[in-house]
Amino acid sequence: MKLSLLLDWRVRRLIINADDFGLTRGVNRAIAGAHSRGVVTSATMMANSAAFDDAVQQARSSPGLGIGCHIVLVDGLAILPPDQVSTLIVGNEKRFREGAGSMALSAVAGRLDAEQMREEATAQIRKLQAAGLTISHIDTHKHVHILPQVLRPLLRAAIACGVRAIRNPFGRIGFPIMARRPELWQRYGQFKLLQAFAGKFRQAVRQATMFTTDGSLGISATGYLDDALFRFILENLPEGTWELVCHPGYDDADLQRVRTRLHKSREAELRLLTASETRALLARNGVELISYRDLVTKAA
């Protein structure tokens, strides 16, 4: 028994999760293709997105793709009426604050109502479930659940909806290669500072009896994931179970109308995720691909 547990611990497992499912039809098509022709195992869907109905259809046509809820509390519109999310929105148009930094300042200042966050997160999860989708996990747009003030109500929402897993937004940042990429220094510094919340995250998830990974990789490289960074991440994957966060898509007219800094980078990621060399790289490094559905099954 001890030997089998030791061997299991030494396995390198990787969930490759595509964010922003539902953002545009082109993003949806890319995520479905990165699953059917590539290495994406899970995707998180935005309940308040313009191409939500199309994403639901793509998900139904991809039964092997694990589906989570990409909870949006910044840079988007609330599902609930304005009076139910008054501390989360700006004005009466149900629009959330712009940017994670603005939300973080409000959270630290105590201006966000935890119950309103729980109710909005619940509404977003329930919308996906009402569409007939089984939700394997949750994460957040711009990773705002890295903040304890946001994490706690979202855990309560997930539990109430029967969702058992959540993204661990903390993990190895990969300074050796970041040091050679000046454009990533600021993001590296930001995520390095946020590592201070890692202990509180693990404690809260444990107390909620939820499941999570050992951490996430690629978050600080969002928008800059190229062959060198991708290879570095896979060749240096630690033992345990990890998540690689990605954003495949097509930079079409629909995406051009979206306020996002991720345009051409989505097509670059799609090429990486569907390249035959990627599967060979995973095999050479002994990496087992799983989904969040598998994570819950293995951990339960």
RACOR-V925179 format. One line per field, one symbol per residue. ss: DSSP state (H for helix, E for strand, L for the rest). phi: phi as a letter, one per 30 degrees, with the letter a starting at -180 (. if undefined). psi: psi as a letter, one per 40 degrees, with the letter a starting at -180 (. if undefined). A space follows every 10 residues. Layout:
BEGIN
ss: ???
phi: ???
psi: ???
END
This chain:
BEGIN
ss: LHHHHHHHHL LEEEEEEEEE ELLLHHHHHH HHHHHHLLLL LEEEELLLLL LHHHHHHHHH LLLLLEEEEE ELLLLLELLL LHHHLLLLEE LLLLEELLLH HHHHHHHHLL LLLHHHHHHH HHHHHHHHHH LLLLEEEEEE HHHHHHLHHH HHHHHHHHHH LLLLEELLLL LLLLHHHHLL LHHHHHHHHH HHHHHHHHHH HHHHHHHLLL ELLLLEELLL LLLLLLHHHH HHHHHLLLLE EEEEEELLLL LLHHHHLLLL LLLHHHHHHH HHHHLHHHHH HHHHLLEEEE LHHHHHHHHL
phi: .ddddddddd dccbccccdi djdbdddedd ddddddcbcd cbbcccdccd cddddddddd dbddddcccc dcbbhacddd dedcbedccc iccicddcid dddddddddi ccdddddddd dddddddddd djcccdabbb dihddddedc eedddddddd ciccbbdcdc ldcidedddc bedcdddedd dddddddedd ddddddddhc cacdlcbjdd cejbdbeddd dedddcdddj cbbcdbbdlc dcdddddcda dcbdddddde dddcdddddd ddddciccdb cdddeddddd
psi: ddddddddde ihihhhhhif hedidddddd ddddddeaeh diihihdfid fddddddddd egdehhhihg hheifaiidi ideefdeeih aeefhiihid ddddddddef ehhddddddd dddddddddd eehhhdiiai hefeedhddd dddddddddd eeheiihhei ahdfddddde gdeedddddd dddeededdd dddddddefi iiaeiiiede eheehadddd ddddefhiia hihhhigiih gaddddehgi ehcddddddd ddeehddddd ddddefhhhi idddddddd.
END
